[in-house]
Amino acid sequence: MLGSVGTVLALALGLYLLWREIRESRRRHAGRVIAWIDTEAGEVHVRNGGDELVTNLMLALFSVPDHYAEHSTSQTGNPWMSSWEWLGPNQERKVAPDPVEWTSDLFRPRCAWSSPT
């Protein structure tokens, strides 16, 4: 009886450690994805600087109510959104938000990884 409980606990610990390693690996790869705004071209660029495929990317652009205010942190309105199922290693995509003038009033792009629920 004690042996079976030990086996189950060892299996549960092994599965937990595997799950944690996969999650950390995904976070590291997502951390190599960068985004920037090219205001002259009116485009937002997203680049996978890692060496592995990144999946389920979403780009959300929020406008800044008063971008001339010093330390403005509030977001307003609905974001402009774009998404891709995948972005290959060292691959770049670009999108042109509508309207193009929006790019000067946007928060700087930031890439983040969130675990699936």
HELIX and SHEET records of a PDB file:
HELIX    1   1 LEU A    2  ALA A   30  1                                  29    
HELIX    2   2 VAL A  100  ASP A  105  5                                   6    
SHEET    1   A 3 VAL A  33  ASP A  38  0                                        
SHEET    2   A 3 GLU A  43  ASN A  48 -1                                        
SHEET    3   A 3 GLU A  92  VAL A  95 -1                                        
SHEET    1   B 2 VAL A  54  SER A  63  0                                        
SHEET    2   B 2 THR A  76  LEU A  87 -1                                        
END                                                                             
